[in-house]
Amino acid sequence: MRRVFVIRKDLHLKPGKLAAMIGHCCEAYWTNTLKNGNIEDNEFVKLPCIDFTTRDENGKFVRQHFRHPMLDEMSKKAFEEGKTFFTTSEECPKKSVTVTITLPKDIWNNYVNSIFTKTICECRNKNQLLKAETIAKELGLKEYIDYGFINDKCLTDLTPENEDGTCTVGIWFKPLEDEIAHKISKKFPLYKDD
């Protein structure tokens, strides 16, 4: 299996920007897959008891401060009530999220557990980039599942060209069987430095 990325040449990306855009292309399939996974419903955790006090050099209880404003407010309130601990409510956010994703078996076996083969192609401009989308649709691929566009927010090098203030830089594809990937990549030359 192989991943195909098509990047516009007319933007004259600096090497660092090009590397960042390829990085976005590489991450896009996986982050979209994670975002579409099953996120554990309980986004909050109830901690049974937090002891937030220590004694100063005179033996007097002093309150420890928490970075999280909600926890700090809870400890402040409890301290004012003369307590040395507090119990959190359901409003205490977890520090991690559990996501369950399902990958097609061929992607697991032939890409994740294989070599990460990638082909980076170039296109002349945005119109030619849109031809990659046309090919994808003709192959039965679905946007945001099998492929997607990378739009730069134009905070550094690029000039906005889309209504939302972004610039379309390239398109990514999920890991595809070589035969399908070749149907896309054969329409575009390999990306080369001019």
Rosetta silent file (secondary structure, phi, psi, omega in degrees, C-alpha in Angstrom):
SEQUENCE: MRRVFVIRKDLHLKPGKLAAMIGHCCEAYWTNTLKNGNIEDNEFVKLPCIDFTTRDENGKFVRQHFRHPMLDEMSKKAFEEGKTFFTTSEECPKKSVTVTITLPKDIWNNYVNSIFTKTICECRNKNQLLKAETIAKELGLKEYIDYGFINDKCLTDLTPENEDGTCTVGIWFKPLEDEIAHKISKKFPLYKDD
SCORE:     score description
SCORE:     0.000 S_00000001
   1 L     0.000  158.554 -178.737    0.000    0.000    0.000 S_00000001
   2 E  -149.801  153.445  173.734    1.038    3.563   -0.514 S_00000001
   3 E  -105.568  142.288  178.609   -0.028    7.083    0.323 S_00000001
   4 E  -118.115  134.489  173.532   -0.152    9.753   -2.340 S_00000001
   5 E  -125.908  136.589  177.139    0.162   13.480   -1.695 S_00000001
   6 E  -120.008  123.374 -175.103   -0.212   16.114   -4.411 S_00000001
   7 E  -120.345  139.905 -179.780    1.262   19.553   -3.666 S_00000001
   8 E   -73.093  135.176  177.630    0.939   22.764   -5.686 S_00000001
   9 L   -88.192  -26.278 -175.402    4.120   24.115   -7.331 S_00000001
  10 L   -68.794  -10.347  179.354    2.757   27.601   -8.114 S_00000001
  11 L   -84.464  -12.777  178.594    2.914   28.519   -4.412 S_00000001
  12 L    49.557   55.784 -177.916    6.748   28.279   -4.445 S_00000001
  13 L   -65.170  135.780  173.586    6.839   26.842   -0.929 S_00000001
  14 L   -68.679  156.694 -177.100   10.016   27.330    1.052 S_00000001
  15 H   -53.074  -42.379 -179.932   11.600   24.027    2.192 S_00000001
  16 H   -65.626  -40.758  179.589   10.362   24.403    5.762 S_00000001
  17 H   -67.825  -41.093  177.713    6.830   25.239    4.655 S_00000001
  18 H   -60.252  -44.864  179.259    6.833   22.323    2.203 S_00000001
  19 H   -61.573  -41.253  178.791    7.955   19.979    4.985 S_00000001
  20 H   -63.509  -41.406 -179.217    5.185   21.301    7.253 S_00000001
  21 H   -67.093  -39.017  176.029    2.566   20.799    4.535 S_00000001
  22 H   -65.217  -39.383  175.907    3.738   17.236    3.885 S_00000001
  23 H   -59.257  -43.522  176.709    3.573   16.680    7.647 S_00000001
  24 H   -61.116  -42.805  178.402   -0.035   17.920    7.625 S_00000001
  25 H   -60.041  -44.247 -179.130   -0.792   15.567    4.736 S_00000001
  26 H   -63.238  -40.681 -177.362    0.721   12.644    6.633 S_00000001
  27 H   -76.721  -26.748 -168.727   -1.245   13.408    9.795 S_00000001
  28 H   -57.444  -46.692 -179.307   -4.553   14.225    8.121 S_00000001
  29 H   -61.298  -44.508 -176.098   -5.789   10.680    7.482 S_00000001
  30 H   -69.555  -42.502 -179.607   -4.920    9.537   10.998 S_00000001
  31 H   -67.927  -37.965  175.640   -6.349   12.591   12.766 S_00000001
  32 H   -63.599  -39.475  178.149   -9.564   12.394   10.729 S_00000001
  33 H   -63.977  -42.450  177.716   -9.782    8.694   11.590 S_00000001
  34 H   -64.537  -43.585 -179.193   -9.287    9.491   15.282 S_00000001
  35 H   -63.929  -29.362  179.432  -11.851   12.307   15.191 S_00000001
  36 L   -90.765    1.062  179.472  -14.382    9.963   13.637 S_00000001
  37 L   -75.972 -178.043  178.687  -13.656    7.219   16.175 S_00000001
  38 E   -91.043  108.662  179.114  -15.722    6.435   19.243 S_00000001
  39 E   -85.690  135.339  178.509  -14.739    8.842   21.991 S_00000001
  40 L   -55.362  129.136 -175.025  -15.416    7.624   25.497 S_00000001
  41 L   -59.371  -40.444 -175.950  -18.624    9.362   26.611 S_00000001
  42 L   -79.679   99.116 -178.406  -17.399   10.280   30.066 S_00000001
  43 L   -87.382   -3.045 -178.615  -15.122   13.239   29.442 S_00000001
  44 E  -123.271  155.879  179.954  -14.858   14.009   33.136 S_00000001
  45 L  -124.461  143.021  176.048  -13.507   12.069   36.053 S_00000001
  46 L  -101.450  109.955  177.793  -14.594   12.198   39.665 S_00000001
  47 L   -84.739  130.110 -173.120  -11.554   12.179   41.891 S_00000001
  48 L   -64.829  -42.388 -173.863  -12.513   10.890   45.306 S_00000001
  49 L  -161.633  132.049  176.406  -10.362   13.130   47.465 S_00000001
  50 E  -122.432  120.108  174.992   -7.555   15.635   46.996 S_00000001
  51 E   -87.628  117.419 -170.881   -5.467   16.702   49.983 S_00000001
  52 L  -116.293   10.196 -176.571   -4.334   20.200   49.080 S_00000001
  53 E  -111.676  153.918  171.280   -2.724   21.504   52.253 S_00000001
  54 E  -135.128  170.334  177.020    0.762   21.515   53.627 S_00000001
  55 E  -104.208  139.376  176.258    2.198   22.989   56.810 S_00000001
  56 L   -80.343 -174.242 -176.713    4.473   25.993   56.750 S_00000001
  57 L   -63.948  -19.249  178.072    7.608   26.332   58.896 S_00000001
  58 L   -94.392    2.148  178.850    5.421   27.326   61.889 S_00000001
  59 L    86.036    5.451 -179.183    3.218   24.243   61.519 S_00000001
  60 L   -84.475  140.531  177.230    0.269   26.240   60.184 S_00000001
  61 E   -68.605  132.623  173.736   -1.815   24.745   57.359 S_00000001
  62 E  -127.578  150.027 -175.912   -1.373   26.545   54.041 S_00000001
  63 E   -85.589  135.583  171.247   -3.230   25.922   50.818 S_00000001
  64 L   -83.735  143.848  178.667   -1.505   24.516   47.731 S_00000001
  65 L   -96.595  147.843  179.200   -2.492   26.199   44.492 S_00000001
  66 L  -111.768  143.708  177.152   -3.562   24.271   41.380 S_00000001
  67 L   -66.527  -38.526 -178.818   -2.883   25.315   37.810 S_00000001
  68 L   -73.395  122.509 -174.544   -6.349   24.291   36.709 S_00000001
  69 H   -58.905  -34.404 -178.796   -8.653   27.178   37.715 S_00000001
  70 H   -66.852  -44.325  178.557  -11.553   24.887   38.599 S_00000001
  71 H   -66.792  -38.468  179.656   -9.440   22.797   40.982 S_00000001
  72 H   -64.260  -40.235  177.945   -7.863   25.922   42.455 S_00000001
  73 H   -64.873  -41.011  178.335  -11.309   27.408   43.126 S_00000001
  74 H   -63.149  -42.525 -179.379  -12.460   24.159   44.787 S_00000001
  75 H   -68.034  -37.087  179.113   -9.384   24.072   47.020 S_00000001
  76 H   -62.929  -46.226 -179.128   -9.820   27.760   47.926 S_00000001
  77 H   -63.058  -45.935  179.763  -13.457   27.237   48.920 S_00000001
  78 H   -62.638  -40.873 -179.377  -12.636   24.127   50.962 S_00000001
  79 H   -63.291  -41.269  178.378   -9.736   25.923   52.705 S_00000001
  80 H   -63.971  -27.039  178.475  -12.001   28.829   53.608 S_00000001
  81 L   -86.542    1.982  176.843  -14.374   26.282   55.161 S_00000001
  82 L    85.989   14.006 -179.548  -11.502   24.951   57.295 S_00000001
  83 L   -93.299  154.010  176.742  -11.017   21.711   55.370 S_00000001
  84 L  -106.925    5.824  178.222   -7.659   20.198   54.409 S_00000001
  85 E  -150.401  166.187  172.648   -9.058   18.238   51.456 S_00000001
  86 E  -145.985  157.505  177.721  -11.824   18.495   48.919 S_00000001
  87 L  -108.515  130.659 -177.845  -13.793   16.127   46.732 S_00000001
  88 L   -78.295  159.584  177.163  -14.117   17.046   43.105 S_00000001
  89 L   -97.409 -175.752  177.021  -17.389   17.158   41.258 S_00000001
  90 L   -67.140   -4.614 -176.710  -18.227   15.741   37.845 S_00000001
  91 L   -87.620    4.201 -178.843  -16.855   19.002   36.423 S_00000001
  92 L   -85.057  113.793 -175.689  -13.226   17.966   36.793 S_00000001
  93 E   -68.884  146.837  173.446  -11.829   17.319   33.278 S_00000001
  94 L   -72.127  158.327  176.544   -9.841   14.193   32.474 S_00000001
  95 L   -92.743   -6.196  179.753   -6.253   14.580   31.365 S_00000001
  96 L  -143.060  162.347  179.315   -6.674   12.029   28.592 S_00000001
  97 L  -123.822  138.370  176.560   -9.272   10.882   26.109 S_00000001
  98 L  -100.822  123.484 -179.748   -9.950    7.292   25.125 S_00000001
  99 E  -125.111  131.647  176.053  -10.700    6.842   21.429 S_00000001
 100 E  -107.852  123.490  178.152  -11.543    3.573   19.725 S_00000001
 101 L  -119.758  155.231  176.504  -10.926    3.462   15.981 S_00000001
 102 L  -117.638  123.271  177.309  -11.525    0.797   13.404 S_00000001
 103 L  -108.105  142.411  172.471   -9.033    0.428   10.578 S_00000001
 104 L   -57.507  141.789 -176.136   -9.601   -1.695    7.497 S_00000001
 105 H   -58.445  -36.738 -179.496   -7.636   -4.913    7.870 S_00000001
 106 H   -66.366  -35.602  176.919   -5.669   -4.283    4.667 S_00000001
 107 H   -68.373  -41.024  178.471   -4.448   -0.908    5.983 S_00000001
 108 H   -61.944  -49.303 -175.562   -3.469   -2.509    9.298 S_00000001
 109 H   -74.655  -41.140 -169.269   -1.647   -5.426    7.668 S_00000001
 110 H  -103.373   -2.402  176.647   -0.184   -3.776    4.579 S_00000001
 111 H  -128.001  -60.183 -177.947    0.565   -0.247    5.776 S_00000001
 112 H   -61.778  -42.208 -179.300    0.693    0.072    9.563 S_00000001
 113 L   -97.815   22.428 -179.871    2.534   -3.247    9.953 S_00000001
 114 L  -130.392 -147.567  175.576    4.564   -2.778    6.789 S_00000001
 115 L   -98.692  146.371 -178.012    6.624    0.068    5.375 S_00000001
 116 L   -86.559   80.707 -178.439    5.117    3.524    5.140 S_00000001
 117 L   -78.916  130.637 -179.808    5.437    4.036    1.382 S_00000001
 118 E  -134.250  145.484  174.291    4.592    7.549    0.228 S_00000001
 119 E  -124.451  123.868  179.453    4.640    9.277   -3.143 S_00000001
 120 E  -107.020  116.864 -178.120    4.766   13.066   -3.244 S_00000001
 121 E  -109.607  164.479  177.226    3.597   14.509   -6.537 S_00000001
 122 E  -119.339  154.472  171.602    3.370   18.030   -7.818 S_00000001
 123 E  -133.641  157.993 -174.837    0.719   19.896   -9.736 S_00000001
 124 L   -67.844  -41.826 -172.430    0.971   23.209  -11.530 S_00000001
 125 L  -159.821 -173.799 -177.030   -1.815   25.073   -9.724 S_00000001
 126 H   -64.755  -38.888  179.464   -5.101   24.799   -7.838 S_00000001
 127 H   -60.851  -41.770  178.582   -7.083   23.853  -10.957 S_00000001
 128 H   -70.005  -32.064  176.136   -4.768   20.913  -11.611 S_00000001
 129 H   -62.414  -39.320  179.885   -4.986   19.975   -7.920 S_00000001
 130 H   -65.165  -21.991  175.151   -8.759   19.767   -8.277 S_00000001
 131 H   -66.460  -30.889  176.002   -8.203   17.163  -11.017 S_00000001
 132 H   -63.430  -37.781  176.799   -6.797   14.893   -8.288 S_00000001
 133 H   -65.942  -40.930  178.455  -10.150   15.211   -6.519 S_00000001
 134 H   -60.162  -44.180  178.024  -11.968   14.334   -9.746 S_00000001
 135 H   -61.215  -43.821 -179.440   -9.831   11.200  -10.118 S_00000001
 136 H   -59.203  -45.443 -179.739  -10.532   10.290   -6.481 S_00000001
 137 H   -64.727  -38.961  177.941  -14.279   10.584   -6.982 S_00000001
 138 H   -63.763  -28.643  177.961  -14.091    8.511  -10.167 S_00000001
 139 L   -84.471   -0.499  179.146  -12.315    5.822   -8.122 S_00000001
 140 L    82.890   15.625  179.511  -15.144    5.892   -5.579 S_00000001
 141 L   -81.215  148.543 -176.572  -13.090    7.548   -2.835 S_00000001
 142 L  -109.571  134.187  179.568  -14.881    9.702   -0.257 S_00000001
 143 E   -63.414  143.770 -178.577  -13.719   13.128    0.884 S_00000001
 144 L    67.320   -0.520  174.168  -12.536   13.372    4.528 S_00000001
 145 L  -116.733  -52.023 -178.267  -12.475    9.568    4.722 S_00000001
 146 L  -102.492  -21.596  179.592  -10.239    8.485    1.834 S_00000001
 147 E  -158.204  166.275  177.133   -8.760   11.858    0.861 S_00000001
 148 E  -170.298  162.836 -179.761   -8.869   15.512    1.824 S_00000001
 149 E   -92.298  149.689  173.026   -7.413   18.916    1.105 S_00000001
 150 E  -104.976  117.919  179.248   -4.765   20.676    3.152 S_00000001
 151 E  -113.092  122.534  179.240   -5.632   24.334    3.627 S_00000001
 152 E   -82.626  142.021 -178.676   -3.029   26.642    5.133 S_00000001
 153 L   -79.240   -1.801  175.826   -4.300   29.351    7.503 S_00000001
 154 L    60.368   43.570  177.541   -1.916   31.863    5.864 S_00000001
 155 L   -91.509  -12.480 -178.416   -0.295   32.996    9.099 S_00000001
 156 L  -127.167  -87.278 -167.810    3.228   33.016    7.640 S_00000001
 157 L   -89.178  -32.670 -168.158    4.184   32.656    3.964 S_00000001
 158 L   -95.152  159.949  179.911    1.024   32.215    1.914 S_00000001
 159 L  -103.770  135.124  178.999   -1.712   34.589    0.788 S_00000001
 160 L   -59.415  140.857  176.699   -5.381   33.729    1.375 S_00000001
 161 L  -133.073  -12.705  179.129   -7.283   32.645   -1.724 S_00000001
 162 L  -101.129  159.707 -178.308  -10.362   30.958   -0.255 S_00000001
 163 L   -58.320  -30.064 -178.724  -13.373   32.696    1.286 S_00000001
 164 L   -85.590    8.537  177.732  -12.416   31.452    4.746 S_00000001
 165 L    83.896   13.790  179.835   -8.997   33.137    4.523 S_00000001
 166 L  -106.336  174.793  175.612   -7.049   29.962    3.752 S_00000001
 167 E  -130.988  127.354  179.734   -4.997   28.780    0.801 S_00000001
 168 E   -78.631  118.950 -173.191   -5.383   25.249   -0.608 S_00000001
 169 E  -101.711  -39.333 -174.929   -1.900   23.729   -0.729 S_00000001
 170 E  -165.622 -174.984  179.072   -2.383   20.055   -1.466 S_00000001
 171 E  -135.947  141.057  178.506   -4.399   16.891   -1.183 S_00000001
 172 E  -113.031  155.579  174.684   -3.755   13.748    0.859 S_00000001
 173 E  -128.902  147.220  175.672   -4.926   10.192    0.320 S_00000001
 174 L   -67.351  171.514  174.241   -5.305    7.380    2.823 S_00000001
 175 L   -59.779  124.969 -177.494   -3.135    4.283    2.339 S_00000001
 176 E  -120.768  152.507  171.826   -4.283    2.824   -0.988 S_00000001
 177 L   -56.401  143.202 -177.656   -3.535   -0.380   -2.832 S_00000001
 178 H   -50.989  -41.543 -178.087   -0.615    0.291   -5.202 S_00000001
 179 H   -60.554  -42.066  179.276   -2.826   -0.212   -8.253 S_00000001
 180 H   -73.244  -43.973  179.029   -5.280    2.478   -7.100 S_00000001
 181 H   -58.328  -38.650 -179.357   -2.537    4.823   -5.874 S_00000001
 182 H   -66.029  -32.597  178.225   -0.847    4.531   -9.271 S_00000001
 183 H   -63.119  -26.342  176.888   -4.048    5.633  -11.041 S_00000001
 184 H   -87.651  -52.419 -172.678   -3.689    8.916   -9.154 S_00000001
 185 H   -66.813  -26.377 -178.765    0.076    9.377   -9.119 S_00000001
 186 L   -69.275  -15.376  179.103    0.579    8.619  -12.829 S_00000001
 187 L   -84.928   -8.710 -176.590   -1.339   11.820  -13.659 S_00000001
 188 L  -133.624  141.470  177.294    1.179   13.985  -11.789 S_00000001
 189 L   -73.350  158.988  174.138    4.988   14.148  -11.889 S_00000001
 190 E   -63.420  144.572 -179.856    7.008   13.470   -8.759 S_00000001
 191 L   -65.959  129.760  178.407    7.633   16.636   -6.741 S_00000001
 192 L  -133.403  151.211  178.692   11.032   18.060   -7.581 S_00000001
 193 L   -80.172  130.177  179.761   13.060   20.988   -6.393 S_00000001
 194 L   -90.759    0.000    0.000   13.509   23.627   -9.058 S_00000001
